[in-house]
Amino acid sequence: MFSDESKDRITKRRVLYYIKLSKEARGKATSLATTDLERENLTKMLRMFDDYLSDSEHFLKNGDFVRAFGAVNYAHAWIDCAVKTGLLDGHGDDRLFTLP
């Protein structure tokens, strides 16, 4: 995947890859929420995803690759958590999600 880069360096290319992957996950996952409480909790989780992804893009734009990488990982964790807890359907995609 990143054969031309050291595995112990955070690069713009690496951050962009994970932003793209997270956006793909956000687009693929669909709601399984059936109750008002589940919908409310899912809305909060997706908002956290969106906010952290926005933070990642902001940090990347400013050349802060470390914070950009951290933020995109937090973003993806929120989506992954929603799939893992059954609020989102990951459609069997174990590349994008940690499936239940």
URQUIGI-V566941 format. One line per field, one symbol per residue. ss: DSSP state (a for helix, b for strand, c for the rest). phi: phi as a letter, one per 40 degrees, with the letter a starting at -180 (. if undefined). psi: psi as a letter, one per 20 degrees, with the letter a starting at -180 (. if undefined). Layout:
# URQUIGI-V566941
ss=???
phi=???
psi=???
This chain:
# URQUIGI-V566941
ss=cccccccccccaaaaaaaaaaaaaaaaacbbccccaaaaaaaaaaaaaaaaaaaaaaaaaacccaaaaaaaaaaaaaaaaaaaacccbbccccccccccc
phi=.bccbccbbcbddcccdccccccccccccbcbcbbdccccccdcccccdccccccdccccdcgcccccccccccdccccccccccgcbccfgccccbccc
psi=glhjqqikqorgggghghggghhgghhhpqpjphrgggggggggghggggghgggghggghjjnhghggghhhgghhgggghghjjhqpjkjnjhhqoq.
